[in-house]
Amino acid sequence: MRQLLALFCIIFTLTACEGDQGPPGEDGGVIIAPAFEIEVDFNNGNNFAITQNYGFDIVPSDVVLIYISWETIDGTEVWRLLPQTAILDEGVLSYNYDFTDTDFSIFMDATFDLNSLDSSWTQNQYFRVVVVPADYINGIDTANYDDVVKAAQISEFKSL
């Protein structure tokens, strides 16, 4: 029994020891996602698409989320995550996007000729672009604009 108690004390002592301190980590600061708002006029001249540089560096693991101002209800603007689709009399219309670590594109696609669209679908379209570190949005419903803005601590959108 004494030997068992001695063995237990030795094991306890060895596991309670502290090793060398590891390399210093980053400060636990708040990560604020870069975010900006753009206004786009889609037309035949730009092939119903825009491509734009961010104006700042992002890393390949960052996630770019783009929201469109879809409608206003009782004075409150409703933002929806792209892609968004609308079923019109002419056919199906969609707004979509893609991104790289240097730029992003927002484009329209349809099952009909986009030149026949009413200007309310093509002119003065507002988008909000949010660049978020991938690990930072883990578990957040990215389709929920309010949740993303709150989690990323975005207080304002600058025009680009």
N, C-alpha and C positions, 0 to 999 in steps of 0.2 A: 504494500500500500504506500509505503514511504517512497518507493521508487516511482510509482505512478504519480504521486504528488510532485516529486522533484521534476519529472519529465513535463508535467503540466506547467510548472513554474518556468522552466526553460523555454518551452514553446511560447508561452504568454509573453515572456520578456523579449524574445526575438521578433514576434509579430507586432509588438508595441513600439519598436524602434522606428525612428524617423530616418529616412534616407536623404541623399543629397537633394538640394532644391533644384527643380527643373529650370529650363530657360524661362525668362520673363515673358509673360503673355501680353496681349493688348489690353489697354484700359477698358473697363466695362462701360464705355460711353454709349449713348443712345445713337442708333443708326437712323438717320433721316433719309428717306428715299428722295432722289431728285424727281421733281414733277413739274410739268408745264402744260399750258393750254395752247392749242393752235386752232386757227380758223382756216377752213379749206373751201375753195370753190372748185368743184369737179367739172370738167368739160372735155370736149373732144380734143382740144389742144393739148391737155395734159394726160390724155388717154384715160380719164376718169381715175387718176391715181396721183399720189405725191410720194416722193422719197426725200427724206431730210436727215441730215446729220444731227446728233444730239447736242453738240456744242460742248460736251464734256466727255471724259473717259468713263467707260463702263467695262466691267470684266466679263469674260465669257460665261460665268455662272450666274450673272444677273438675269432677272426676268423682266421683260418689258410688258406692261399691261396697258392697253389703250381702251378708253371708254368714249362713247359717243353721247352727246346730249340728245336724248331720244324724244323727250316731250317735257312739257311743263304742266304740272297739276297743282292748282290752287297756289300759283306763284312759286312752287318748289320745282327746281330743275331735276329731272330724272336722268341719271347716267347709267348706261348699259355697257357691259364688257363686250368688245368685239370678239368674234363675228356676231353680227345682227342681221336678221332676215326679215323682209317685209313681203307679204303676198299682196300684189297689186292686180288691178284688172288686166294690165299688160302681161303679167307673169311674175316671176320671183326675182326680187332685188336683194342683194346682200352687200354689206360693208364688211371688209375684212382687213387684216394687216399681217405683216411679217416683220422680223427684226434680225439684225446682226449686232455685233459689238461696236459697230461704227455708225449705223443708220437704221431707220425704220421706214416702212412703206405702208400707206393706207390706200386701199383701193376699193372700187365698186365693181360688182359683177352682176350680171342679170341674164335671164333667159330670153331677153328681148333687147332691141336696140336702145342703148342708154341715151342716145340723142333725143329720144322721144319723151324722156322724163320731164316732169314738171320741175321747175327750178327750186321748189321747196325741198326737193330731195338732193339737189346738187350744189346749191349755193349757200354760203354762210353756215357750213356745217362745223360744229365745234367738237373738238376732241381733247381729252385729257390723257397725257402720256405719263405713266408712272414707272420708274426704273427701280426695282426692288431686289436686294440680294436674295438669292433663291432660298437660303436657309432661314431668312427672316420671315418669309410668308408661309412657312410650314404650318399646316393646319388651319389656315385662314381661307375662307370661301372667297376666292378672287373674283367671282361674279358679283359679289356684294360690294359695291363701290364704297359704301360707308364704312364697312369693316376694314377694307384695305387702307383707306385714308386714315382711319383711327389707329390701326396697328403700325402704320408707317409714320405716324405723327406728322402728317402733312397739314399745315395750317393755311397755305395759300398756293395757288397755281399762277406762276408767272407766264406771260405771253411770250411765245417764241417767234 
